């Protein structure tokens, strides 16, 4: 039996308090991992970051991330930089030779998300140990331990604003279909500001204007491996529709390689902070994950 519930959580960062709504899936079964599925069986947290699909997504959409992606399921919107989902398998995913698990995606152009992994070190069946980032080809060009704080628009006709850990400020400006970004604030974020921390990747899109018209493209050599929602990656399996990821690429908070025998939990987080003209914010959409060694 599984019980779905909403819970209030407060995230204390060095920059202040952030209160947000999280969606949890709690299992009433014991914590002993019994492999019954190759796919994700639980979602522990889901938080959408400000973006153009805020009105289309709700906490219960995490059900589409559980189990095998099928034609009757949709995808999970993560929103702009920082939006994330934390999910788990019902058994350890072993670290072997080559790719160990895959993350299904949606989209025709890369909107890359960084993937974090966690073993169930304390054996309690919850993602409360240490996260390790899976590095990709842009690891050396990324900003790690980076944060962005978004501020809700002051009115329905204003824009969402933000500041980051590097002292930059900005606003989310709709490039298509709306005069402002006020509606990009997720209705389930009930506070007036929210902070996301994670690794920020380089911008995904380049504007190769033609006769003054915007023409946004992602160079095929920008994200070549190591990320979710990256159909240009050499690790993208077109038949499976997923990026295949290797646990051996895990690094600690200082960027040092770690040797993980297995993992139980994953965190997938939009990792680009960019407004690409009429395409609006770069925001990852994903459709579940699979243990490739099951």
C-alpha positions as a printed Julia matrix, in Angstrom:
294×3 Matrix{Float64}:
  0.0    0.0     0.0
  1.25   3.51   -0.79
  0.02   6.73    0.77
  0.34   9.98   -1.2
  0.59  13.13    0.82
  1.69  16.74    0.67
  4.09  17.98    3.31
  5.55  21.35    4.2
  9.34  21.54    4.33
 11.75  24.32    5.19
 15.14  24.37    3.51
 17.76  26.34    5.44
 20.59  27.66    3.3
 23.35  30.03    4.22
 21.47  32.68    2.25
 18.23  32.38    4.16
 15.06  30.32    4.55
 13.14  28.76    1.74
  9.72  27.28    2.33
  8.19  25.1    -0.32
  5.66  22.39   -0.94
  7.01  18.92   -1.61
  5.17  15.89   -2.86
  5.98  12.63   -1.17
  5.26   9.03   -1.88
  5.54   6.97    1.3
  5.69   3.22    1.23
  3.98   1.24    3.95
  6.18  -1.75    3.21
  9.39  -2.5     5.06
 12.69  -1.0     4.03
 14.23  -4.25    2.84
 14.81  -3.82   -0.9
 12.87  -6.44   -2.83
 13.51  -6.08   -6.54
 10.07  -6.1    -8.13
 10.59  -3.6   -10.92
 13.37  -2.34  -13.16
 11.76   1.09  -13.03
 11.3    3.86  -10.48
  8.89   2.79   -7.75
  8.8    5.85   -5.47
  8.98   9.63   -5.8
 10.07  11.42   -2.64
 10.22  15.07   -3.69
  9.16  17.1    -6.7
  9.55  20.88   -6.99
  8.91  22.79  -10.18
 11.1   25.87  -10.78
  9.57  28.96  -12.39
  8.88  28.36  -16.06
  6.33  28.53  -18.84
  4.64  25.22  -17.94
  3.8   26.15  -14.35
  0.07  26.06  -15.05
  0.24  22.61  -16.66
  1.97  20.65  -13.9
  0.81  19.56  -10.47
  2.29  17.43   -7.67
  0.33  14.32   -8.64
  2.09  14.28  -12.03
  4.87  12.33  -10.34
  2.8    9.22  -11.02
  3.96   9.49  -14.65
  7.56   9.15  -13.45
  6.87   5.86  -11.68
  7.01   2.57  -13.55
  7.59   1.98  -17.24
  7.04   4.97  -19.55
  4.11   4.02  -21.77
  1.99   5.77  -24.37
 -0.73   6.49  -21.82
  1.67   8.42  -19.59
  2.91  11.97  -19.91
  6.24  13.45  -18.9
  7.3   15.36  -15.81
  8.08  19.06  -16.23
 10.96  20.24  -14.05
 10.78  23.92  -15.0
 13.71  26.32  -15.22
 17.06  26.11  -13.46
 16.85  24.19  -10.21
 13.57  22.34  -10.7
 14.0   18.74   -9.6
 12.59  15.35   -8.77
 13.96  12.86   -6.21
 13.02   9.26   -6.87
 14.06   5.75   -5.95
 14.24   2.16   -7.1
 13.02  -0.66   -4.88
 16.48  -2.26   -4.94
 20.14  -1.25   -5.34
 21.25  -0.48   -8.9
 24.68  -2.08   -9.22
 27.69  -0.26  -10.61
 29.12  -2.44  -13.35
 30.98  -2.02  -16.59
 29.45   0.73  -18.73
 26.01   2.27  -18.34
 24.02   1.24  -15.27
 20.68   3.04  -15.59
 18.82   5.16  -18.08
 16.61   8.24  -17.77
 13.86   8.61  -20.33
 13.32  12.06  -21.77
 11.08  14.18  -23.92
 12.0   16.86  -26.44
 13.66  17.45  -29.76
 16.5   19.65  -28.49
 18.66  19.13  -25.41
 17.47  20.84  -22.24
 20.03  19.11  -20.04
 19.53  18.12  -16.46
 22.28  17.09  -14.05
 21.77  13.72  -12.37
 22.73  13.03   -8.75
 22.84   9.56   -7.19
 22.71   8.23   -3.64
 23.25   4.78   -2.15
 21.05   3.68    0.74
 24.0    3.77    3.12
 21.99   3.67    6.34
 19.52   1.13    4.98
 16.34   2.99    5.93
 14.92   3.18    2.41
 14.94   6.97    2.33
 17.11   9.45    0.35
 18.73  10.97    3.45
 22.4   10.09    2.94
 24.9   11.89    0.66
 24.22  12.97   -2.92
 26.92  12.48   -5.54
 26.85  14.27   -8.89
 27.34  12.32  -12.1
 29.76  14.38  -14.11
 29.27  14.94  -17.83
 31.38  16.39  -20.6
 30.82  19.99  -19.4
 31.92  19.26  -15.84
 34.95  21.58  -15.99
 32.87  24.4   -17.48
 30.03  24.22  -14.97
 29.4   26.23  -11.8
 29.06  23.89   -8.85
 27.5   24.74   -5.48
 25.59  27.46   -7.32
 22.24  28.87   -6.25
 19.45  30.98   -7.7
 16.69  32.66   -5.72
 13.51  33.47   -7.62
 11.03  36.14   -6.51
  7.35  35.95   -7.31
  6.09  38.71   -9.63
  4.69  41.67   -7.73
  1.52  41.67   -9.84
 -0.22  39.62  -12.5
  1.25  41.91  -15.14
  4.86  41.83  -13.9
  7.82  39.46  -14.29
  9.45  36.97  -11.94
 12.9   38.25  -10.89
 15.97  36.41   -9.62
 19.42  36.79   -8.13
 22.22  34.25   -7.86
 25.25  33.27   -5.82
 27.53  35.19   -8.19
 25.83  38.52   -7.55
 23.87  38.55  -10.81
 20.27  39.69  -11.05
 17.67  39.3   -13.77
 14.06  38.65  -14.65
 12.2   35.98  -16.54
 10.8   37.53  -19.7
  8.31  35.65  -21.81
  9.48  35.4   -25.4
  6.33  33.88  -26.87
  2.63  33.81  -26.08
  2.53  36.07  -23.0
  3.31  39.67  -22.13
  4.92  38.77  -18.8
  6.12  35.82  -16.72
  3.87  36.22  -13.66
  2.02  33.0   -14.53
  5.3   31.05  -14.52
  5.19  30.86  -10.72
  4.13  27.33   -9.72
  0.8   27.56   -7.85
  2.05  24.96   -5.36
  4.94  27.18   -4.29
  3.08  29.11   -1.62
  5.86  31.5    -0.62
  7.06  34.66   -2.37
 10.64  33.5    -2.98
 12.29  30.15   -3.54
 15.95  29.15   -3.75
 17.43  26.29   -5.75
 20.97  25.03   -5.33
 22.88  22.79   -7.71
 25.31  22.64  -10.62
 24.78  25.16  -13.39
 25.79  24.11  -16.88
 26.78  26.48  -19.71
 24.0   27.95  -21.84
 22.46  25.38  -24.14
 21.2   27.5   -27.03
 22.96  29.82  -29.48
 21.05  32.44  -31.44
 22.1   32.03  -35.07
 19.93  34.85  -36.39
 18.84  34.76  -40.02
 17.94  38.12  -41.57
 17.31  39.49  -38.1
 15.01  36.63  -37.11
 15.83  34.55  -34.05
 17.09  31.07  -34.84
 17.92  29.21  -31.64
 19.94  26.0   -31.89
 21.94  23.75  -29.57
 25.36  22.83  -31.02
 25.69  19.06  -31.25
 29.08  19.13  -29.54
 27.97  21.1   -26.46
 26.46  18.29  -24.38
 27.9   15.01  -25.59
 27.43  12.74  -22.57
 26.47  12.55  -18.92
 23.11  14.4   -18.76
 19.41  13.65  -18.79
 17.11  15.17  -21.45
 19.94  15.22  -23.97
 19.01  13.64  -27.28
 22.31  14.83  -28.81
 24.4   12.79  -26.38
 26.5    9.81  -27.41
 24.84   8.09  -24.44
 21.36   8.59  -25.89
 19.65   5.37  -26.95
 17.18   6.27  -29.69
 15.32   2.97  -29.48
 14.94   3.25  -25.71
 14.42   7.04  -25.77
 16.75   7.53  -22.83
 20.21   8.68  -21.82
 22.24   5.81  -20.39
 24.3    6.87  -17.38
 27.3    5.37  -15.61
 27.53   5.37  -11.81
 31.34   5.32  -12.17
 31.16   9.03  -13.12
 30.05   9.98   -9.59
 31.97  12.76   -7.81
 31.73  14.22   -4.32
 31.05  17.84   -3.33
 34.69  18.75   -4.04
 34.61  17.2    -7.49
 36.67  14.15   -6.53
 35.8   10.75   -7.98
 34.07   8.33   -5.62
 33.72   4.57   -5.89
 30.08   3.59   -5.44
 29.19  -0.09   -5.51
 25.52   0.69   -6.06
 22.89   3.42   -5.79
 19.24   3.42   -4.75
 18.07   7.0    -5.36
 18.39   9.59   -8.12
 17.84  13.32   -8.26
 17.31  14.92  -11.67
 17.6   18.72  -11.81
 17.35  21.27  -14.61
 20.86  22.66  -14.87
 20.74  25.5   -17.42
 19.74  29.06  -16.51
 18.98  30.6   -19.87
 16.2   32.49  -21.64
 16.44  31.49  -25.29
 14.22  34.09  -26.95
 10.87  32.81  -28.18
 11.64  29.3   -26.85
 11.54  30.81  -23.34
 13.41  29.19  -20.44
 15.5   26.04  -20.89
 13.58  23.45  -18.87
 14.01  19.69  -18.69
 11.18  17.19  -19.2
 11.73  13.57  -18.24
  9.7   10.34  -18.27
 11.14   7.94  -15.68
 14.24   5.79  -15.21
 15.27   2.15  -15.6
 17.87  -0.12  -14.02
 19.76  -1.42  -17.05
 21.14  -4.37  -15.03
 17.79  -5.6   -13.78
